Amino acid sequence: MNKNELFLASALSISLLGAVAVPGAIFASSDVTKSRDVFNDTFDRKDPLSRFVLDHGYGHLKIFVKNRGNSTITFSLVHTDSGKQYITKTVGAGKELPWSSLDSFSQGLRSGNYEIQWRAGGDVVHVTAWGVSGTDSANTSTMVTQNAGTTTTGDRVITPQKKGNSFNFTIGGSATASGSFEVPKGFGHVKLRIRNYANAPVDFTVEHNDSGKVYVDGQTVRKNSETVWRSNDVGFSAGLRSGRYTIQFRGGSNKVNVEIWGAAGSRSSDTR
């Protein structure tokens, strides 16, 4: 699984056509060379574990959890080298939870090996979770809702952004379902990571609403798998047009059940 999925963000309005949007976690860092993605996991089984390492000097940790199931999830963060348990948290059915080490451990966590133990009271755990570590508080700042290219002040300083949008939503419930996202002007390099949770393949198209131009036409995501689409990889080296886009999924005789993570950047390297 590609772990470069935590993006700098601006305020983003996500609208879905015939589906329900689930806002995603949006993290910002003041210097991408001073933050590191440490895990990105999706589980659909009983009592799974997330394992990761915090390198020396990268002790400020931000975790985002999305409970996709119908049972309350409990998770514990444990430093396995010492046995120290830092937190135990619960996430209600269908709920999301961002957690920052700054809230309880202002000096950061110790370096070394970690586990997150996921439980759902004996039920199957349906969870998507990811985390990023940073060298200081600015590198794991809380959710940012600002326009690309602006700055904030205080203990969470954000330098002018290279990425215009970051978004995450789910689509499902019918054989054909659509969602939408925005590409800001000057941020036309787009990356989409699509996870198909269904036990059948789905096809998707991406269309620019204002012009009707189709950028993706019937690309398939295999059952219970994911794919990553980058505009630069398929010949759009100058990026996509600005404006709103519709992404539509077709499952044939099967219901669509997908999740989309995406980002728009000013350079192709911003979305690698």
Backbone bond lengths (Angstrom), bond angles and torsions (degrees), N, CA, C in turn:
res aa  C-N    CA-C-N  psi(-1)  N-CA   C-N-CA  omega(-1)  CA-C   N-CA-C  phi
1 M - - - 1.465 - - 1.521 109.21 -
2 N 1.338 115.33 130.90 1.453 120.24 178.40 1.521 109.83 -65.28
3 K 1.315 116.18 130.85 1.463 120.04 -174.87 1.516 112.89 -104.69
4 N 1.330 118.44 8.35 1.457 119.33 179.70 1.524 109.95 -97.52
5 E 1.345 115.71 63.08 1.444 120.02 -171.57 1.516 113.97 -117.29
6 L 1.305 119.33 8.24 1.464 121.11 -179.57 1.515 107.95 -102.73
7 F 1.301 117.95 113.25 1.451 120.89 -167.12 1.527 111.59 -116.61
8 L 1.341 114.99 154.31 1.457 121.22 170.49 1.513 108.11 -68.05
9 A 1.350 116.17 143.36 1.461 117.05 -168.72 1.498 113.47 -132.08
10 S 1.305 115.53 151.76 1.456 123.02 165.07 1.504 108.22 -113.52
11 A 1.320 116.73 174.13 1.462 119.02 176.34 1.516 108.30 -63.52
12 L 1.297 116.78 136.06 1.455 120.94 -175.43 1.511 109.44 -138.53
13 S 1.304 115.84 128.90 1.464 119.97 174.59 1.503 107.77 -102.41
14 I 1.328 116.19 120.19 1.460 121.78 -178.23 1.519 108.36 -106.28
15 S 1.318 116.59 121.90 1.452 118.99 177.00 1.503 108.59 -118.88
16 L 1.316 116.59 141.09 1.453 121.47 179.68 1.508 109.70 -115.98
17 L 1.331 115.12 148.05 1.442 121.35 178.16 1.511 107.69 -105.14
18 G 1.319 117.00 100.68 1.456 121.43 178.52 1.503 113.25 79.12
19 A 1.331 119.18 23.44 1.460 122.13 178.99 1.509 108.23 -149.99
20 V 1.338 116.11 172.98 1.461 121.90 -178.72 1.503 109.14 -107.09
21 A 1.329 117.81 130.95 1.460 121.59 178.58 1.504 109.76 -91.08
22 V 1.339 115.52 141.46 1.458 121.02 173.85 1.508 107.29 -118.04
23 P 1.338 119.97 111.44 1.460 121.37 -178.71 1.513 109.89 -59.76
24 G 1.320 115.83 142.64 1.448 120.02 -178.11 1.495 112.63 -102.25
25 A 1.291 115.43 171.83 1.458 120.40 176.44 1.505 108.67 -75.04
26 I 1.330 116.75 138.15 1.449 122.02 178.25 1.508 107.32 -129.11
27 F 1.305 115.11 116.94 1.445 119.90 -179.19 1.518 109.29 -109.78
28 A 1.333 116.37 150.94 1.452 120.91 176.54 1.508 109.16 -128.70
29 S 1.326 116.54 148.49 1.455 119.99 175.16 1.511 109.33 -134.12
30 S 1.305 116.27 147.79 1.452 120.17 -178.52 1.509 111.49 -78.15
31 D 1.313 118.62 -17.04 1.455 122.11 -179.20 1.509 106.61 -159.45
32 V 1.330 116.05 110.83 1.452 118.18 -173.38 1.520 112.49 -65.31
33 T 1.323 118.61 -17.57 1.460 120.47 177.17 1.526 111.06 -76.17
34 K 1.341 118.04 -9.11 1.459 121.24 -178.23 1.523 112.58 -111.36
35 S 1.306 117.05 14.39 1.458 120.95 174.56 1.520 108.99 -133.76
36 R 1.312 115.73 153.29 1.460 120.81 -176.22 1.525 109.62 -139.24
37 D 1.325 115.52 131.86 1.455 120.05 172.98 1.530 107.84 -73.81
38 V 1.327 117.31 126.90 1.460 119.14 -173.50 1.528 113.71 -108.42
39 F 1.342 117.99 -26.64 1.460 118.73 172.31 1.517 109.54 -160.77
40 N 1.320 115.74 159.36 1.458 123.60 178.03 1.519 106.32 -155.38
41 D 1.316 117.92 98.65 1.463 122.00 -170.68 1.523 111.88 -124.49
42 T 1.313 115.12 144.18 1.455 122.94 169.13 1.518 107.63 -127.35
43 F 1.338 116.45 124.87 1.466 121.22 -177.72 1.523 110.68 -124.49
44 D 1.319 114.66 144.25 1.459 122.89 172.35 1.525 107.52 -140.91
45 R 1.326 115.87 62.10 1.458 121.54 179.62 1.535 109.18 -158.39
46 K 1.295 115.68 171.71 1.461 120.42 -179.03 1.532 111.41 -77.02
47 D 1.306 115.59 137.53 1.464 125.14 168.49 1.532 114.04 48.85
48 P 1.335 118.62 51.76 1.464 119.27 178.22 1.530 112.04 -76.91
49 L 1.322 115.22 169.46 1.460 122.64 177.42 1.520 109.94 -128.02
50 S 1.318 116.62 137.44 1.463 122.60 166.12 1.518 107.67 -99.88
51 R 1.320 116.95 134.19 1.467 121.21 179.41 1.522 108.96 -125.35
52 F 1.335 115.70 137.00 1.451 119.67 178.60 1.522 109.59 -158.25
53 V 1.323 115.67 172.70 1.466 122.68 -178.30 1.524 109.04 -124.90
54 L 1.331 116.56 134.39 1.458 121.85 169.05 1.521 108.23 -100.15
55 D 1.307 115.62 116.64 1.454 120.09 178.89 1.526 110.96 -72.91
56 H 1.320 115.76 157.04 1.459 121.38 179.22 1.526 109.52 -57.57
57 G 1.325 116.81 130.19 1.453 121.88 179.57 1.513 114.21 90.43
58 Y 1.335 117.14 -7.09 1.469 121.38 -179.70 1.530 109.78 -115.22
59 G 1.313 115.85 52.72 1.455 120.77 -171.84 1.505 116.52 -89.45
60 H 1.337 118.38 -3.93 1.466 120.68 177.63 1.525 107.84 -89.64
61 L 1.321 116.04 118.25 1.467 121.70 -170.95 1.519 110.98 -118.92
62 K 1.323 116.18 135.64 1.462 122.76 172.68 1.524 107.91 -121.70
63 I 1.327 116.55 129.83 1.464 123.03 -179.60 1.518 108.56 -121.92
64 F 1.327 116.33 140.15 1.456 121.19 171.83 1.523 108.66 -123.46
65 V 1.330 116.51 132.80 1.464 122.49 -176.88 1.521 109.19 -125.70
66 K 1.319 116.85 132.89 1.459 122.07 172.85 1.524 108.92 -123.98
67 N 1.309 115.99 115.36 1.458 122.43 177.80 1.523 108.33 -83.88
68 R 1.325 117.64 110.82 1.457 121.92 -178.11 1.528 112.11 -93.69
69 G 1.310 117.25 1.91 1.452 120.85 -175.15 1.511 113.84 -102.58
70 N 1.330 114.38 -173.44 1.462 121.94 -178.43 1.522 113.17 -103.22
71 S 1.333 116.91 5.86 1.462 121.79 179.39 1.523 109.84 -118.71
72 T 1.330 116.74 150.72 1.460 120.87 174.97 1.525 109.46 -67.05
73 I 1.327 115.61 136.32 1.464 122.16 178.61 1.526 108.90 -104.16
74 T 1.325 115.84 139.01 1.459 122.34 170.05 1.525 108.20 -115.34
75 F 1.333 117.00 133.86 1.463 119.02 176.32 1.520 110.47 -134.02
76 S 1.324 114.38 147.74 1.462 122.38 179.55 1.516 109.75 -126.06
77 L 1.322 115.51 137.80 1.464 122.27 177.26 1.523 108.30 -102.98
78 V 1.336 116.67 119.21 1.459 122.07 -173.69 1.527 110.05 -126.53
79 H 1.335 115.94 131.21 1.466 122.13 170.64 1.524 106.80 -82.51
80 T 1.325 116.90 104.16 1.467 119.97 -169.23 1.524 112.81 -71.91
81 D 1.330 118.11 -23.81 1.464 119.70 178.80 1.526 111.76 -65.83
82 S 1.333 116.19 -34.55 1.467 120.27 -177.37 1.524 113.16 -110.60
83 G 1.343 116.97 -15.96 1.454 120.64 -174.71 1.515 113.84 83.08
84 K 1.325 118.03 1.85 1.464 121.82 -178.29 1.518 110.00 -70.49
85 Q 1.331 116.07 127.71 1.459 121.63 175.08 1.522 108.61 -98.76
86 Y 1.336 115.64 119.36 1.455 119.97 -175.96 1.523 112.42 -84.47
87 I 1.319 117.29 -44.50 1.467 119.33 -177.11 1.519 110.56 -146.74
88 T 1.316 115.66 157.62 1.459 124.00 163.59 1.519 106.46 -133.58
89 K 1.332 116.48 125.52 1.450 121.72 -176.75 1.527 109.82 -131.54
90 T 1.325 115.58 157.91 1.463 120.79 174.11 1.527 109.37 -120.45
91 V 1.342 114.84 148.73 1.459 122.11 177.63 1.526 107.09 -130.96
92 G 1.309 117.06 120.91 1.452 121.14 -178.16 1.511 112.87 -67.31
93 A 1.318 116.19 162.80 1.461 121.73 179.39 1.524 110.79 -56.10
94 G 1.333 115.49 127.94 1.449 121.17 179.07 1.515 115.32 72.16
95 K 1.328 117.76 9.60 1.462 121.41 -176.14 1.523 111.68 -101.60
96 E 1.328 115.37 169.07 1.458 123.52 177.36 1.522 109.65 -123.82
97 L 1.323 115.66 153.19 1.463 119.81 178.89 1.520 110.14 -146.51
98 P 1.340 117.71 118.31 1.457 120.52 167.64 1.530 109.49 -92.48
99 W 1.326 116.88 139.97 1.464 120.67 177.27 1.516 108.79 -134.24
100 S 1.337 115.46 135.87 1.464 121.59 178.47 1.516 109.75 -123.63
101 S 1.324 116.37 134.52 1.461 120.15 177.61 1.521 111.61 -62.54
102 L 1.334 117.78 -22.76 1.468 121.05 179.78 1.519 111.97 -61.31
103 D 1.339 116.51 -26.82 1.454 119.58 -177.35 1.527 112.97 -67.48
104 S 1.335 116.71 -29.34 1.471 120.48 -176.08 1.517 113.79 -127.26
105 F 1.332 116.90 -22.20 1.472 120.83 -175.14 1.532 107.91 -131.76
106 S 1.327 115.52 78.90 1.464 120.54 -172.18 1.518 113.19 -63.00
107 Q 1.341 117.28 -23.87 1.462 120.48 179.16 1.524 112.27 -88.81
108 G 1.318 116.07 -0.91 1.460 119.48 179.31 1.521 112.22 92.75
109 L 1.305 115.85 172.91 1.458 123.25 178.93 1.522 110.13 -94.99
110 R 1.330 116.31 158.09 1.461 119.53 178.11 1.527 110.21 -71.48
111 S 1.303 116.38 153.78 1.465 121.15 178.84 1.527 109.86 -74.31
112 G 1.323 115.05 162.82 1.455 119.77 177.15 1.510 113.35 126.94
113 N 1.322 115.46 -161.23 1.463 123.10 -174.75 1.523 111.03 -89.89
114 Y 1.333 115.10 139.89 1.458 121.58 -178.98 1.524 111.00 -132.16
115 E 1.337 114.43 154.18 1.454 122.25 169.89 1.519 108.94 -130.80
116 I 1.316 115.58 144.69 1.454 121.37 165.77 1.518 106.91 -112.71
117 Q 1.313 116.44 120.51 1.458 122.66 -178.38 1.525 108.10 -97.42
118 W 1.331 116.16 122.59 1.462 122.34 -175.95 1.534 109.43 -106.84
119 R 1.333 116.53 131.67 1.461 121.31 179.15 1.535 109.25 -138.46
120 A 1.335 114.98 150.42 1.469 120.74 177.58 1.518 110.11 -135.69
121 G 1.339 116.76 40.10 1.453 121.39 177.77 1.512 113.95 61.36
122 G 1.317 115.97 34.90 1.457 121.22 -179.09 1.516 114.34 92.68
123 D 1.327 117.38 -11.20 1.460 121.06 177.64 1.533 110.33 -85.23
124 V 1.319 115.36 169.76 1.459 120.66 174.34 1.525 109.18 -67.69
125 V 1.324 116.21 135.56 1.460 122.27 177.49 1.527 108.74 -87.63
126 H 1.322 115.69 121.83 1.469 121.20 174.20 1.531 106.70 -113.61
127 V 1.307 116.70 98.78 1.463 119.79 -173.50 1.522 110.61 -142.30
128 T 1.319 115.16 143.93 1.456 123.18 166.94 1.517 107.02 -119.00
129 A 1.320 117.07 129.10 1.462 120.64 -176.54 1.521 110.13 -147.22
130 W 1.307 115.26 147.08 1.460 119.35 174.98 1.521 109.75 -150.53
131 G 1.330 115.14 162.66 1.458 119.62 -176.90 1.509 112.21 -147.89
132 V 1.331 115.17 157.18 1.458 122.19 177.19 1.522 107.80 -137.33
133 S 1.321 115.71 141.10 1.463 120.68 176.65 1.520 109.29 -112.45
134 G 1.333 115.77 152.87 1.450 120.11 -177.68 1.510 112.15 -141.03
135 T 1.325 115.39 165.20 1.459 121.31 -179.37 1.520 112.28 -82.50
136 D 1.349 117.77 -18.58 1.452 121.01 178.17 1.513 108.54 -154.07
137 S 1.311 115.92 178.29 1.460 120.69 -173.82 1.517 112.62 -62.06
138 A 1.338 117.65 -32.42 1.463 119.74 -177.47 1.515 111.86 -65.97
139 N 1.351 116.37 -27.93 1.448 119.36 -174.67 1.514 114.07 -78.93
140 T 1.335 117.93 -12.38 1.456 119.77 175.54 1.516 109.55 -129.46
141 S 1.336 115.85 40.79 1.450 120.36 -175.31 1.518 111.02 -63.65
142 T 1.336 115.38 159.45 1.447 120.46 -177.11 1.514 110.48 -71.86
143 M 1.324 115.38 177.58 1.457 120.65 -172.75 1.515 111.36 -51.70
144 V 1.318 115.58 136.69 1.450 122.01 -177.41 1.517 109.03 -109.79
145 T 1.309 116.72 130.23 1.453 121.05 175.16 1.513 107.54 -126.64
146 Q 1.310 115.77 87.27 1.452 121.50 -176.84 1.510 108.28 -150.24
147 N 1.327 116.20 163.78 1.445 120.63 178.85 1.510 110.18 -77.49
148 A 1.318 115.27 148.15 1.458 119.56 179.00 1.517 109.69 -59.54
149 G 1.335 114.77 142.51 1.441 120.24 177.05 1.509 114.89 88.01
150 T 1.344 118.35 -4.38 1.457 119.86 178.89 1.514 109.61 -96.96
151 T 1.331 115.51 171.65 1.449 120.16 179.28 1.511 110.05 -126.81
152 T 1.332 116.15 158.11 1.455 120.76 170.48 1.513 107.58 -120.88
153 T 1.336 116.45 164.83 1.449 120.02 -178.87 1.510 109.78 -121.85
154 G 1.332 116.23 173.16 1.451 120.37 -178.91 1.508 110.21 104.25
155 D 1.350 115.93 -158.10 1.458 118.43 -175.06 1.518 112.85 -78.96
156 R 1.336 117.06 -2.86 1.456 120.15 176.00 1.527 107.81 -123.36
157 V 1.322 116.41 74.73 1.462 121.77 -175.21 1.513 108.87 -80.82
158 I 1.336 115.91 129.64 1.451 121.84 178.52 1.520 108.18 -115.40
159 T 1.314 117.75 120.49 1.452 121.15 178.26 1.525 108.84 -76.85
160 P 1.359 118.35 164.43 1.463 120.20 179.80 1.519 111.21 -49.70
161 Q 1.333 115.36 132.33 1.448 120.22 -170.40 1.520 112.88 -82.78
162 K 1.324 115.01 148.42 1.452 122.08 174.37 1.523 111.00 -95.91
163 K 1.332 116.49 -14.07 1.449 120.87 -178.79 1.518 109.35 -115.76
164 G 1.331 115.45 138.36 1.441 119.65 -174.23 1.502 114.10 -91.21
165 N 1.308 118.24 -37.95 1.448 121.81 -176.22 1.509 110.94 -141.93
166 S 1.299 115.60 149.00 1.449 123.33 168.28 1.510 106.77 -137.10
167 F 1.322 118.23 137.05 1.456 119.60 -176.50 1.526 110.35 -149.43
168 N 1.325 114.78 157.58 1.462 122.39 -179.56 1.523 107.92 -154.79
169 F 1.319 117.77 123.21 1.453 120.78 176.97 1.523 110.09 -153.67
170 T 1.324 115.28 164.24 1.457 121.36 178.15 1.520 109.73 -113.82
171 I 1.330 115.24 152.23 1.456 122.36 178.72 1.521 107.81 -135.79
172 G 1.325 117.19 137.51 1.453 118.81 177.32 1.504 112.82 176.20
173 G 1.346 114.46 -175.84 1.448 121.16 174.91 1.510 115.31 102.04
174 S 1.336 117.79 -11.39 1.456 120.94 179.17 1.519 108.96 -148.96
175 A 1.330 116.20 170.06 1.466 120.52 -177.50 1.519 112.23 -71.46
176 T 1.333 117.19 -24.97 1.465 122.72 175.18 1.519 108.07 -130.32
177 A 1.305 117.40 125.98 1.464 120.98 -177.57 1.521 109.37 -146.57
178 S 1.329 116.16 148.18 1.462 121.09 -174.87 1.518 111.69 -133.00
179 G 1.313 115.34 155.25 1.450 123.26 172.66 1.508 108.71 -139.87
180 S 1.314 117.95 178.19 1.455 120.50 -179.77 1.517 111.03 -143.86
181 F 1.332 115.29 158.93 1.457 121.57 177.07 1.514 108.44 -150.61
182 E 1.317 115.49 165.70 1.461 122.24 -174.99 1.523 110.47 -114.11
183 V 1.332 116.44 137.78 1.463 122.31 171.98 1.531 107.37 -112.08
184 P 1.333 119.17 110.40 1.469 120.73 -179.35 1.528 111.64 -68.49
185 K 1.308 116.03 154.83 1.453 121.23 177.57 1.520 110.31 -60.91
186 G 1.332 116.48 130.98 1.456 121.55 -179.59 1.513 113.97 87.40
187 F 1.331 117.13 -0.08 1.469 121.55 -179.00 1.530 109.91 -127.19
188 G 1.330 115.78 54.88 1.457 121.24 -170.56 1.506 116.56 -87.27
189 H 1.336 118.12 -3.24 1.461 120.06 178.12 1.531 108.55 -85.69
190 V 1.319 116.09 112.89 1.459 121.96 -167.67 1.522 110.98 -116.89
191 K 1.317 114.63 139.37 1.461 122.57 173.71 1.523 108.68 -124.90
192 L 1.327 116.17 132.64 1.458 122.72 175.74 1.521 108.99 -124.29
193 R 1.318 116.29 127.91 1.470 120.99 170.24 1.512 107.43 -112.77
194 I 1.312 116.35 122.04 1.457 122.06 -172.97 1.521 109.21 -119.58
195 R 1.323 116.10 124.96 1.454 122.90 178.11 1.525 109.27 -108.77
196 N 1.339 116.95 121.98 1.451 123.07 177.88 1.526 108.77 -97.67
197 Y 1.336 116.63 110.66 1.460 121.02 -179.19 1.530 112.61 -87.92
198 A 1.318 117.12 -7.32 1.464 120.82 -176.17 1.524 111.47 -80.76
199 N 1.303 114.97 159.02 1.465 121.65 178.62 1.525 110.61 -90.61
200 A 1.331 115.68 34.75 1.463 122.46 178.35 1.523 107.76 -156.81
201 P 1.328 118.54 151.45 1.470 119.95 -179.75 1.524 111.47 -69.80
202 V 1.340 115.37 156.70 1.462 121.62 173.73 1.521 108.81 -130.95
203 D 1.325 116.19 150.56 1.458 122.67 174.34 1.522 108.73 -109.15
204 F 1.329 116.09 147.11 1.463 117.79 178.25 1.518 111.38 -136.22
205 T 1.333 115.04 152.39 1.451 123.18 174.43 1.528 108.71 -126.86
206 V 1.321 116.17 152.01 1.467 122.24 176.29 1.521 107.42 -127.23
207 E 1.331 116.53 122.20 1.467 121.73 -175.44 1.521 110.73 -128.95
208 H 1.337 115.62 137.00 1.463 122.37 175.37 1.520 107.92 -78.68
209 N 1.327 117.29 119.00 1.466 120.59 -170.86 1.525 113.33 -62.83
210 D 1.338 118.30 -43.58 1.457 120.94 -173.38 1.523 112.65 -68.64
211 S 1.339 117.00 -39.00 1.471 120.70 -174.87 1.522 113.56 -101.49
212 G 1.335 116.82 -19.37 1.459 119.88 -175.05 1.519 113.94 80.00
213 K 1.326 116.89 3.23 1.465 120.12 179.88 1.524 109.99 -67.39
214 V 1.336 116.13 132.01 1.455 121.97 179.47 1.526 108.99 -99.61
215 Y 1.319 116.46 120.02 1.457 121.42 -179.02 1.532 111.94 -94.85
216 V 1.302 117.28 -29.17 1.466 122.22 174.62 1.521 106.96 -130.85
217 D 1.321 116.96 132.25 1.461 120.29 -175.60 1.528 109.92 -131.32
218 G 1.320 115.75 95.57 1.454 120.47 172.72 1.519 115.76 75.21
219 Q 1.328 117.80 30.19 1.464 119.23 175.60 1.523 109.46 -71.60
220 T 1.328 116.36 141.19 1.457 122.03 -173.85 1.526 111.53 -100.66
221 V 1.327 115.16 138.01 1.460 122.19 169.61 1.524 106.24 -112.56
222 R 1.305 117.30 120.73 1.452 121.42 -176.30 1.531 111.53 -65.93
223 K 1.303 115.66 161.10 1.456 120.50 -178.97 1.530 110.98 -60.49
224 N 1.330 115.48 141.36 1.470 122.89 176.24 1.524 112.47 49.66
225 S 1.303 116.61 41.87 1.459 120.44 -179.64 1.529 109.04 -146.78
226 E 1.325 115.85 -176.02 1.450 119.61 179.49 1.513 110.71 -140.09
227 T 1.320 114.74 161.65 1.456 121.34 177.01 1.516 109.14 -138.58
228 V 1.324 116.13 154.06 1.466 122.15 176.90 1.525 107.90 -118.85
229 W 1.316 115.92 128.27 1.463 122.58 178.48 1.515 108.76 -117.27
230 R 1.344 116.19 127.89 1.463 121.73 177.29 1.514 108.65 -124.10
231 S 1.314 115.98 132.32 1.464 120.14 -177.69 1.525 111.99 -59.16
232 N 1.313 116.63 -37.55 1.463 119.88 -177.57 1.523 112.12 -69.38
233 D 1.343 117.13 -28.02 1.466 120.72 -177.35 1.519 112.94 -75.14
234 V 1.339 117.18 -17.52 1.474 119.91 -175.38 1.523 111.75 -115.97
235 G 1.331 115.78 27.04 1.455 120.11 169.69 1.511 116.80 98.21
236 F 1.348 118.55 1.32 1.462 120.21 179.16 1.522 108.96 -99.28
237 S 1.325 115.66 65.93 1.464 120.80 -173.80 1.522 112.40 -66.46
238 A 1.324 117.18 -23.35 1.466 120.61 178.37 1.520 111.86 -89.17
239 G 1.330 116.61 -2.00 1.454 120.69 179.42 1.520 112.72 92.13
240 L 1.322 116.02 175.19 1.453 122.50 178.87 1.523 110.94 -91.13
241 R 1.319 116.07 162.59 1.452 121.07 175.78 1.531 109.73 -67.37
242 S 1.312 116.22 150.86 1.460 119.44 174.93 1.519 110.01 -73.80
243 G 1.325 116.07 159.30 1.449 120.77 178.61 1.517 112.20 125.01
244 R 1.322 115.32 -171.74 1.465 120.99 -178.17 1.514 110.41 -92.22
245 Y 1.336 113.75 142.58 1.457 122.03 -179.56 1.520 110.23 -121.86
246 T 1.320 115.53 149.20 1.461 121.87 172.02 1.525 108.69 -110.04
247 I 1.330 116.48 130.04 1.457 121.65 173.46 1.524 106.77 -112.29
248 Q 1.313 116.35 121.21 1.463 121.40 -175.60 1.524 110.18 -117.20
249 F 1.327 115.39 138.43 1.456 122.22 -179.93 1.519 109.99 -117.66
250 R 1.335 115.35 141.55 1.461 121.71 176.63 1.522 108.93 -128.18
251 G 1.318 114.87 127.23 1.464 120.22 -179.92 1.509 114.31 -107.16
252 G 1.339 117.25 11.85 1.453 120.07 -177.47 1.520 110.10 66.87
253 S 1.311 116.45 -121.23 1.465 120.94 178.49 1.528 112.21 -87.96
254 N 1.331 117.14 2.33 1.461 122.25 -177.43 1.527 111.04 -110.14
255 K 1.337 115.76 152.92 1.454 120.15 177.92 1.523 110.97 -75.59
256 V 1.305 115.71 141.34 1.455 122.59 177.11 1.528 109.43 -74.72
257 N 1.329 116.26 139.57 1.467 121.98 174.20 1.523 107.70 -149.58
258 V 1.318 116.77 87.99 1.459 121.40 -173.80 1.526 110.51 -130.46
259 E 1.323 114.75 160.25 1.459 122.41 173.23 1.518 108.28 -130.39
260 I 1.328 115.87 139.86 1.463 121.78 -176.21 1.514 109.64 -123.17
261 W 1.324 115.52 129.95 1.465 122.32 168.75 1.525 106.14 -115.30
262 G 1.324 118.61 139.97 1.457 119.42 -179.35 1.502 112.68 -152.75
263 A 1.337 114.85 165.65 1.457 121.71 176.09 1.513 109.18 -154.38
264 A 1.326 115.55 151.01 1.459 122.69 175.80 1.519 108.03 -122.09
265 G 1.331 116.69 129.32 1.460 121.37 -177.04 1.518 112.55 -125.56
266 S 1.314 115.80 163.80 1.466 120.79 -179.75 1.527 112.03 -82.33
267 R 1.349 116.37 -16.92 1.458 121.54 178.70 1.517 109.16 -133.09
268 S 1.313 116.90 155.73 1.456 119.52 179.46 1.523 112.13 -62.86
269 S 1.326 116.60 -30.87 1.472 120.09 -179.95 1.524 112.51 -71.14
270 D 1.335 117.43 -16.03 1.456 120.40 -179.37 1.516 112.24 -70.36
271 T 1.318 117.72 -19.81 1.463 121.48 -174.53 1.517 112.06 -120.33
272 R 1.312 117.95 28.78 1.468 120.57 176.32 1.515 109.36 -77.30
